[in-house]
Amino acid sequence: MARIVVIGAGMGAMAAAARLAVAGHRVTVYERAATYGGAVGRFVRDGFAFDTGPGLLQLPAVYRDLFVKTGKEPLEACVDLVQVDPAARHVFADGTEVSLPNASRAGVVSALDGALGAGAGERWGDFLVRAREAWDRTRRPLLEEPLWPDWQVLGEREPYPALRQRRLLRTRTATRLSEVGAWELGDPRLTALLESYALAYGLDPGAVPASAAVLPYMEHAFGAWYVRGGIRELARAVHERCVARRVEFVFGAEVVAVTEKDGRATGVELRDGTVTDADFVVGGPPELLKGLTGRDDLYAGEAPGPHPASPSPSPSASPSCGKAVVCLALRGPREAGAAHRTVVHTADRAEELDHIFEAGAAAPRPTVWVDRPDDPLLRPDDAHESVVLTATVPSLARHDWAAAGAADAFADRMVAAAERAVPELRGRVLWREVRTPLHTERETGAAGGGVPAPALAGAGGTRLRPGNATRIPGLFAVGGWAHPGGGLPHAGMSGSLVAGLIVEGPDFRGSQ
């Protein structure tokens, strides 16, 4: 039995802790905050409850596997997991609306043809076929395996297939997601649909590789899922599974250093001076681990011995954006047939992207994700409604969210945009809670309040995340800032990979 210390109680860290405990190890989690879940937060007031992090779950198989591997009760016995339909309703700048059925290619094609005109559905369907090829090429090395020692090969080739141009008898290979939209979709509304998936993860469509096509494919292939009571209930279930497996949690305990002896991690030191010995240390963001160890070379160059080489985070992959969240307590019931999620697209995507990624002028009305769960657990009674608005925004490094009125002014623009999805929205608001990257940084410790995106192949490896193993034996990185990147499914897989590397050793190559 090994003694293992886990720094932080985010989703990836708890996934690792549960698996390591089942393997017979003694696991202690130190979390500087007062609760678990990391970015999967909840705000509660006056009988209303709101998810302040992710509102939907993709790839639930990741958490089904976690619960199968760590106990007798499956995921569905611990949370009420439901598939939302439609997956999303989209309201475009020109007023066109379309509701996309959940996990149905034929249904999506039909819906797009009906809303955008004949041929639109076929073009989107053809795109999804190519996106599936990119998914098949990258799924295992980017989601199910530790980062390869020769990780450079993931950046050399663009996994998104070349587009055949029949009239010219040649092919053309897109290197950026924006090129996919411009070359293949033939409709600005389809392009807006495509690029919204990247923007939801904080990615600039003009800068990310074409392999980001896997993001809409994930929703198409595996569906969009909701947990009754909010996605926070998933964090609660994972925490309870850890406790059932005798993982010890210590909240309000900040780790200030990773201790070492003879070049190996030997434990952690807390803010109060307490030193806890351990055979293995599992940490959070790689940048945090650099600070805790005083080592800038955790991932630089070829790692010694059995530890795989890993890319250092590149400037292009550094967090430039975060999330603004507006929790709305509404008077009046949710109307029958309202979509769970509506995406209200901006009228000027170029201006919006300039605002987010280049610190340009503020977009008057940003793209807003409107979540309206039909969930009595989130409202005081059926005469009220709980709604969450989310937008991708610049991080603290690019925008002064602490400036007087900055948060409320942006929230006003979000609410104005969302009124296209929720009629008479402003007149129904009882009160609102506005959250910005300032809250994210304070509650999760993420520098600048940034939100990590999934790792992507192509682009010379600049969109990969540092590997889970480090140059210091016994020290591992877990969570969205490490391989395989951000997002609930990726965080769960990060925990699985770290547990595999500790239990089975450096030759671990992922679950079969």
C-alpha positions as CSV (number, residue, x, y, z in Angstrom):
1,M,0.0,0.0,0.0
2,A,1.4,3.3,-1.1
3,R,0.7,6.7,0.6
4,I,-0.6,9.1,-2.0
5,V,-1.3,12.8,-1.6
6,V,-3.6,14.5,-4.1
7,I,-3.4,18.3,-4.4
8,G,-6.9,19.7,-5.1
9,A,-10.4,18.2,-5.3
10,G,-11.3,19.0,-8.9
11,M,-13.0,16.4,-11.0
12,G,-9.7,14.9,-12.5
13,A,-8.1,14.8,-9.0
14,M,-11.1,13.0,-7.5
15,A,-11.3,10.6,-10.4
16,A,-7.6,9.7,-9.8
17,A,-8.2,9.5,-6.0
18,A,-11.1,7.0,-6.3
19,R,-9.2,4.7,-8.7
20,L,-6.0,4.8,-6.6
21,A,-8.0,4.0,-3.4
22,V,-9.6,1.0,-5.1
23,A,-6.2,-0.2,-6.1
24,G,-5.4,-0.5,-2.4
25,H,-3.5,2.8,-1.7
26,R,-4.0,5.2,1.1
27,V,-5.1,8.5,-0.5
28,T,-5.4,11.9,1.1
29,V,-6.7,14.9,-0.8
30,Y,-5.7,18.5,0.3
31,E,-8.0,21.2,-1.1
32,R,-7.4,24.8,-0.3
33,A,-11.1,25.7,-0.8
34,A,-14.0,24.7,1.4
35,T,-15.5,22.2,-1.0
36,Y,-14.9,19.8,-3.8
37,G,-15.5,20.0,-7.6
38,G,-13.1,22.8,-8.7
39,A,-14.8,24.6,-11.6
40,V,-18.0,22.5,-11.3
41,G,-19.6,24.9,-8.9
42,R,-23.0,25.8,-7.7
43,F,-24.7,29.1,-6.5
44,V,-27.7,28.8,-4.2
45,R,-30.0,31.6,-3.1
46,D,-33.7,32.0,-2.1
47,G,-34.6,28.5,-3.2
48,F,-32.9,28.9,-6.6
49,A,-29.8,26.9,-7.6
50,F,-27.5,27.4,-10.6
51,D,-24.6,25.5,-12.1
52,T,-21.7,28.0,-12.4
53,G,-19.5,25.6,-14.4
54,P,-20.4,23.2,-17.2
55,G,-24.2,22.9,-17.8
56,L,-24.1,19.7,-19.8
57,L,-22.0,16.5,-20.0
58,Q,-20.6,14.9,-23.1
59,L,-19.1,11.5,-23.3
60,P,-20.8,10.1,-20.1
61,A,-19.0,6.8,-20.8
62,V,-15.9,8.3,-19.1
63,Y,-17.8,8.6,-15.8
64,R,-19.7,5.4,-16.3
65,D,-16.3,3.7,-16.5
66,L,-15.1,5.4,-13.3
67,F,-18.1,4.2,-11.3
68,V,-17.9,0.7,-12.8
69,K,-14.2,0.5,-11.8
70,T,-14.6,1.9,-8.3
71,G,-17.7,0.2,-6.9
72,K,-20.8,-1.8,-7.3
73,E,-23.2,1.1,-7.9
74,P,-23.2,2.3,-11.5
75,L,-23.3,6.0,-12.4
76,E,-27.0,5.9,-13.1
77,A,-27.7,4.6,-9.6
78,C,-25.9,7.7,-8.1
79,V,-27.2,10.5,-10.4
80,D,-30.3,10.9,-12.5
81,L,-28.6,11.2,-16.0
82,V,-30.9,12.3,-18.8
83,Q,-30.3,13.0,-22.5
84,V,-31.5,16.4,-23.5
85,D,-33.5,16.8,-26.8
86,P,-32.9,18.9,-28.7
87,A,-29.2,19.0,-28.0
88,A,-29.4,22.8,-28.6
89,R,-31.5,25.4,-30.3
90,H,-29.5,28.0,-32.3
91,V,-30.6,31.5,-32.9
92,F,-28.5,33.2,-35.6
93,A,-27.8,36.8,-36.2
94,D,-30.3,37.1,-39.1
95,G,-33.1,35.7,-36.9
96,T,-33.0,32.2,-38.3
97,E,-33.6,29.5,-35.7
98,V,-33.0,25.8,-35.7
99,S,-33.2,23.1,-33.1
100,L,-30.7,20.2,-33.5
101,P,-31.9,16.8,-32.4
102,N,-29.7,14.9,-30.0
103,A,-27.3,12.3,-31.4
104,S,-29.2,12.0,-34.7
105,R,-27.4,12.7,-38.0
106,A,-30.6,12.2,-40.1
107,G,-32.5,14.5,-37.7
108,V,-29.8,17.2,-37.8
109,V,-29.6,17.1,-41.6
110,S,-33.4,17.4,-41.9
111,A,-33.6,20.3,-39.3
112,L,-30.8,22.3,-41.1
113,D,-32.4,21.8,-44.5
114,G,-35.7,23.0,-43.1
115,A,-34.3,26.1,-41.4
116,L,-31.4,27.1,-43.7
117,G,-32.5,25.8,-47.1
118,A,-32.0,22.6,-49.1
119,G,-28.4,21.4,-49.1
120,A,-27.4,22.9,-45.8
121,G,-28.0,19.7,-43.9
122,E,-26.1,17.6,-46.5
123,R,-23.0,20.0,-46.2
124,W,-23.1,19.7,-42.4
125,G,-23.6,15.9,-42.6
126,D,-20.6,15.6,-45.0
127,F,-18.5,17.7,-42.5
128,L,-19.5,15.4,-39.7
129,V,-18.2,12.4,-41.7
130,R,-14.8,14.1,-42.0
131,A,-14.9,15.1,-38.4
132,R,-15.4,11.5,-37.5
133,E,-12.2,10.6,-39.4
134,A,-10.3,13.2,-37.3
135,W,-11.9,11.7,-34.1
136,D,-10.9,8.2,-35.1
137,R,-7.3,9.3,-35.7
138,T,-6.9,11.2,-32.5
139,R,-9.3,9.7,-29.9
140,R,-6.9,7.2,-28.4
141,P,-3.7,9.2,-28.3
142,L,-5.4,12.3,-27.2
143,L,-8.0,11.0,-24.7
144,E,-7.3,7.4,-23.7
145,E,-3.5,7.1,-23.5
146,P,-0.7,9.0,-21.6
147,L,1.1,11.5,-23.8
148,W,3.4,9.6,-26.1
149,P,7.2,10.0,-25.6
150,D,7.3,11.0,-29.2
151,W,4.5,13.5,-28.8
152,Q,5.8,15.5,-31.7
153,V,4.1,13.2,-34.2
154,L,0.7,14.4,-32.9
155,G,1.6,17.9,-34.2
156,E,3.2,17.0,-37.5
157,R,0.1,15.8,-39.4
158,E,-3.3,17.5,-39.5
159,P,-5.7,14.7,-38.7
160,Y,-8.7,16.4,-40.3
161,P,-8.9,15.0,-43.8
162,A,-8.2,16.9,-47.0
163,L,-11.2,18.1,-48.9
164,R,-11.5,16.8,-52.4
165,Q,-12.4,19.4,-55.1
166,R,-14.0,17.4,-57.8
167,R,-14.0,20.1,-60.5
168,L,-10.3,20.9,-60.0
169,L,-9.3,17.2,-59.5
170,R,-7.2,18.1,-56.5
171,T,-7.4,18.2,-52.7
172,R,-7.1,21.1,-50.2
173,T,-6.2,20.6,-46.6
174,A,-7.6,22.9,-44.0
175,T,-5.1,23.8,-41.2
176,R,-7.5,26.0,-39.2
177,L,-11.1,25.5,-38.1
178,S,-12.1,28.7,-39.7
179,E,-10.9,27.4,-43.1
180,V,-13.2,24.4,-42.6
181,G,-16.2,26.7,-42.3
182,A,-15.1,28.9,-45.2
183,W,-14.3,26.1,-47.6
184,E,-16.9,23.5,-46.8
185,L,-20.1,24.9,-45.3
186,G,-21.1,27.5,-47.8
187,D,-23.4,29.4,-45.4
188,P,-22.4,31.9,-42.7
189,R,-24.9,30.4,-40.3
190,L,-23.3,27.0,-40.7
191,T,-20.0,28.6,-40.1
192,A,-21.3,30.3,-37.0
193,L,-22.6,26.9,-35.8
194,L,-19.2,25.3,-36.3
195,E,-17.2,28.1,-34.7
196,S,-19.5,28.3,-31.7
197,Y,-18.3,24.8,-30.6
198,A,-14.7,26.1,-30.5
199,L,-15.7,29.3,-28.8
200,A,-17.6,27.4,-26.1
201,Y,-14.2,25.9,-25.1
202,G,-12.5,29.2,-25.2
203,L,-10.8,28.6,-28.6
204,D,-10.3,31.1,-31.4
205,P,-11.6,29.4,-34.6
206,G,-9.1,31.3,-36.6
207,A,-6.2,30.0,-34.6
208,V,-7.0,26.4,-33.6
209,P,-6.2,23.5,-35.9
210,A,-8.9,22.0,-38.1
211,S,-8.8,19.0,-35.8
212,A,-11.1,21.0,-33.5
213,A,-13.8,19.6,-35.7
214,V,-13.9,16.8,-33.2
215,L,-15.7,19.1,-30.7
216,P,-19.0,19.2,-32.6
217,Y,-18.6,15.6,-33.5
218,M,-18.5,14.6,-29.9
219,E,-21.9,16.2,-29.3
220,H,-23.3,14.6,-32.5
221,A,-22.0,11.1,-31.8
222,F,-22.4,10.8,-28.0
223,G,-25.2,13.3,-27.3
224,A,-25.6,16.0,-24.7
225,W,-26.5,14.9,-21.2
226,Y,-27.9,16.6,-18.1
227,V,-27.8,15.5,-14.4
228,R,-31.0,16.3,-12.5
229,G,-30.2,18.8,-9.8
230,G,-27.4,20.2,-12.0
231,I,-24.0,19.1,-13.1
232,R,-22.8,19.8,-9.6
233,E,-24.6,16.6,-8.7
234,L,-22.0,14.7,-10.7
235,A,-19.2,16.2,-8.6
236,R,-21.2,15.3,-5.5
237,A,-21.5,11.7,-6.7
238,V,-17.7,11.4,-7.5
239,H,-16.9,12.9,-4.1
240,E,-19.2,10.4,-2.3
241,R,-17.6,7.5,-4.3
242,C,-14.1,8.7,-3.1
243,V,-15.4,8.8,0.5
244,A,-16.9,5.3,0.2
245,R,-13.5,4.1,-1.0
246,R,-11.9,5.7,2.2
247,V,-10.3,8.6,0.5
248,E,-9.6,11.3,3.1
249,F,-10.4,14.9,2.3
250,V,-8.9,17.9,4.1
251,F,-10.5,21.1,3.1
252,G,-9.1,24.6,3.8
253,A,-5.6,23.1,3.5
254,E,-3.4,24.9,1.0
255,V,-0.3,23.1,-0.2
256,V,2.7,25.4,-0.5
257,A,5.5,23.0,-1.5
258,V,6.2,19.5,-2.8
259,T,9.0,18.0,-0.8
260,E,11.8,16.0,-2.4
261,K,14.6,13.7,-1.4
262,D,17.3,12.3,-3.7
263,G,15.4,13.8,-6.7
264,R,12.1,12.1,-5.9
265,A,8.8,13.6,-4.6
266,T,8.3,12.6,-1.0
267,G,5.3,14.6,0.2
268,V,3.8,18.0,0.6
269,E,4.1,21.0,3.0
270,L,0.9,22.9,3.9
271,R,0.5,26.6,4.6
272,D,0.5,26.0,8.4
273,G,3.8,24.3,8.2
274,T,2.5,20.7,8.4
275,V,4.6,18.2,6.3
276,T,2.9,15.1,5.0
277,D,5.0,12.3,3.7
278,A,3.9,10.3,0.6
279,D,5.2,7.8,-1.9
280,F,3.4,9.7,-4.7
281,V,2.1,13.2,-5.2
282,V,-0.6,14.0,-7.7
283,G,-0.9,17.7,-8.4
284,G,-3.0,20.2,-10.2
285,P,-1.9,22.6,-13.0
286,P,1.6,22.0,-14.3
287,E,2.4,25.7,-13.7
288,L,1.3,25.3,-10.1
289,L,3.6,22.2,-9.7
290,K,6.5,24.3,-11.1
291,G,5.8,26.8,-8.3
292,L,5.5,24.1,-5.6
293,T,8.7,22.4,-6.6
294,G,10.7,25.5,-7.7
295,R,11.5,23.6,-10.9
296,D,11.0,25.2,-14.3
297,D,12.2,22.1,-16.1
298,L,9.4,19.7,-15.2
299,Y,8.6,19.3,-18.8
300,A,11.6,20.8,-20.7
301,G,13.4,18.6,-23.2
302,E,13.8,14.9,-23.0
303,A,12.7,13.6,-19.6
304,P,15.2,11.2,-17.9
305,G,14.6,7.6,-17.4
306,P,11.1,6.1,-18.0
307,H,9.3,9.5,-17.8
308,P,7.9,10.6,-21.2
309,A,8.9,13.8,-22.8
310,S,6.2,16.3,-22.7
311,P,5.7,19.7,-24.4
312,S,6.0,22.8,-22.3
313,P,2.8,24.9,-22.5
314,S,3.2,27.2,-25.5
315,P,2.2,30.9,-25.6
316,S,-0.5,30.1,-28.1
317,A,-2.0,27.5,-25.8
318,S,-1.9,29.7,-22.7
319,P,-5.2,30.8,-21.2
320,S,-6.4,34.1,-22.9
321,C,-10.0,33.8,-22.0
322,G,-12.5,32.7,-19.3
323,K,-16.2,32.6,-18.7
324,A,-18.8,35.2,-17.6
325,V,-21.8,33.6,-16.0
326,V,-25.1,35.3,-15.1
327,C,-27.4,33.4,-12.8
328,L,-31.0,34.7,-13.3
329,A,-33.8,34.1,-10.8
330,L,-37.0,34.6,-12.9
331,R,-40.6,35.1,-11.9
332,G,-43.1,33.2,-14.1
333,P,-43.0,29.5,-15.2
334,R,-40.8,28.0,-17.9
335,E,-43.0,27.8,-21.0
336,A,-43.8,24.4,-22.3
337,G,-41.5,23.1,-25.0
338,A,-38.6,25.5,-24.2
339,A,-35.2,24.1,-25.2
340,H,-32.8,23.1,-22.4
341,R,-30.0,25.0,-24.2
342,T,-30.2,27.9,-26.7
343,V,-27.1,29.4,-28.3
344,V,-27.7,33.0,-29.3
345,H,-25.1,33.9,-31.9
346,T,-23.5,37.3,-32.1
347,A,-24.2,39.7,-34.9
348,D,-20.5,40.3,-35.4
349,R,-18.2,37.3,-34.8
350,A,-15.1,39.1,-36.0
351,E,-15.6,41.9,-33.4
352,E,-16.4,39.3,-30.7
353,L,-13.2,37.3,-31.4
354,D,-11.2,40.5,-31.5
355,H,-12.6,41.5,-28.1
356,I,-11.8,38.1,-26.6
357,F,-8.5,37.2,-28.0
358,E,-6.9,40.5,-29.1
359,A,-8.2,42.8,-26.3
360,G,-10.2,44.8,-28.8
361,A,-13.3,46.8,-28.2
362,A,-16.2,45.1,-26.4
363,A,-18.7,43.2,-28.5
364,P,-22.1,44.9,-28.1
365,R,-23.9,41.5,-27.8
366,P,-21.7,38.4,-27.4
367,T,-22.6,34.8,-28.3
368,V,-24.5,33.6,-25.2
369,W,-25.3,30.1,-24.1
370,V,-28.7,30.1,-22.4
371,D,-29.4,27.1,-20.1
372,R,-33.0,26.6,-19.0
373,P,-33.2,23.2,-17.3
374,D,-36.8,21.9,-16.7
375,D,-35.7,20.8,-13.2
376,P,-37.8,21.5,-10.1
377,L,-34.7,21.0,-8.0
378,L,-33.3,24.3,-9.2
379,R,-36.3,26.6,-8.5
380,P,-38.4,27.3,-5.4
381,D,-41.7,26.4,-7.1
382,D,-43.2,26.1,-10.6
383,A,-44.1,29.8,-10.6
384,H,-40.4,30.6,-11.0
385,E,-37.5,29.6,-13.3
386,S,-33.7,29.2,-12.9
387,V,-31.7,30.3,-15.9
388,V,-27.9,30.5,-16.5
389,L,-26.3,32.6,-19.2
390,T,-22.7,31.9,-20.2
391,A,-20.3,33.7,-22.5
392,T,-16.6,33.3,-23.4
393,V,-14.7,36.4,-22.3
394,P,-11.2,37.7,-22.0
395,S,-9.2,36.6,-19.0
396,L,-7.9,38.9,-16.3
397,A,-4.7,39.3,-18.3
398,R,-6.6,40.9,-21.1
399,H,-9.5,42.7,-19.4
400,D,-10.0,44.5,-16.1
401,W,-12.9,42.7,-14.6
402,A,-12.4,44.5,-11.3
403,A,-13.1,47.9,-12.8
404,A,-16.2,49.6,-11.5
405,G,-19.2,48.5,-13.5
406,A,-17.3,46.2,-15.9
407,A,-19.0,43.0,-14.8
408,D,-22.5,44.5,-14.7
409,A,-22.1,46.2,-18.1
410,F,-21.1,43.0,-19.7
411,A,-23.9,41.1,-17.9
412,D,-26.4,43.7,-19.3
413,R,-25.2,42.8,-22.9
414,M,-25.6,39.1,-22.2
415,V,-29.1,39.5,-20.9
416,A,-30.0,41.7,-23.9
417,A,-28.7,39.0,-26.2
418,A,-30.5,36.2,-24.3
419,E,-33.8,38.0,-24.6
420,R,-33.9,36.7,-28.2
421,A,-34.2,33.2,-26.7
422,V,-36.3,34.0,-23.7
423,P,-39.1,36.5,-24.5
424,E,-39.6,39.4,-22.0
425,L,-36.6,38.1,-20.1
426,R,-35.6,41.5,-18.5
427,G,-39.1,42.0,-17.2
428,R,-39.0,38.6,-15.4
429,V,-35.8,39.1,-13.5
430,L,-36.1,39.0,-9.7
431,W,-32.4,39.2,-9.2
432,R,-29.2,38.1,-10.7
433,E,-25.7,37.0,-9.7
434,V,-22.8,38.0,-12.0
435,R,-19.6,35.9,-12.1
436,T,-16.5,36.7,-14.0
437,P,-12.9,35.3,-14.3
438,L,-12.2,37.0,-11.0
439,H,-14.5,34.4,-9.3
440,T,-12.9,31.6,-11.3
441,E,-9.4,32.6,-10.2
442,R,-10.4,33.0,-6.6
443,E,-12.3,29.7,-6.3
444,T,-10.2,27.4,-8.5
445,G,-6.8,29.0,-8.4
446,A,-6.6,29.1,-12.2
447,A,-4.3,31.9,-13.2
448,G,-6.2,34.8,-14.7
449,G,-9.5,33.0,-14.3
450,G,-8.8,31.0,-17.4
451,V,-10.6,27.9,-18.5
452,P,-8.6,25.0,-20.0
453,A,-9.5,23.7,-23.4
454,P,-9.2,20.1,-24.6
455,A,-5.9,19.0,-26.2
456,L,-5.9,19.0,-30.0
457,A,-3.6,17.4,-32.6
458,G,-1.9,19.3,-35.4
459,A,-0.6,22.9,-35.3
460,G,2.9,21.6,-34.5
461,G,1.8,20.3,-31.1
462,T,1.0,23.8,-29.7
463,R,-2.4,22.6,-28.7
464,L,-1.2,19.7,-26.6
465,R,-1.1,19.8,-22.8
466,P,1.9,18.8,-20.6
467,G,2.0,15.1,-19.9
468,N,0.8,13.5,-16.7
469,A,4.2,12.3,-15.7
470,T,6.9,14.8,-14.8
471,R,10.7,14.8,-14.7
472,I,10.4,14.3,-10.9
473,P,9.8,10.6,-10.1
474,G,6.7,10.2,-8.0
475,L,5.1,13.5,-9.1
476,F,2.2,13.6,-11.5
477,A,-0.1,16.2,-13.0
478,V,-3.9,15.8,-13.3
479,G,-6.8,17.9,-14.4
480,G,-7.7,20.2,-17.3
481,W,-4.3,22.0,-17.5
482,A,-2.5,18.6,-18.0
483,H,-3.0,16.0,-20.7
484,P,-5.6,15.5,-22.2
485,G,-6.9,19.0,-21.4
486,G,-10.1,20.7,-20.3
487,G,-13.7,19.6,-20.3
488,L,-15.5,17.1,-18.0
489,P,-14.8,14.0,-20.1
490,H,-11.1,15.0,-20.4
491,A,-10.8,15.6,-16.7
492,G,-12.2,12.2,-15.9
493,M,-9.7,10.6,-18.4
494,S,-6.9,12.6,-16.8
495,G,-7.6,10.9,-13.5
496,S,-7.7,7.5,-15.2
497,L,-4.4,8.0,-16.8
498,V,-2.6,9.2,-13.7
499,A,-4.0,6.3,-11.7
500,G,-2.8,3.9,-14.5
501,L,0.7,5.4,-14.5
502,I,1.0,5.0,-10.7
503,V,-0.6,1.5,-10.4
504,E,0.9,-0.1,-13.5
505,G,4.0,2.0,-14.0
506,P,5.5,4.1,-16.8
507,D,4.7,1.4,-19.4
508,F,1.0,1.9,-18.9
509,R,-0.6,2.7,-22.3
510,G,-4.3,3.3,-21.3
511,S,-7.3,1.0,-20.9
512,Q,-8.0,-1.4,-23.6
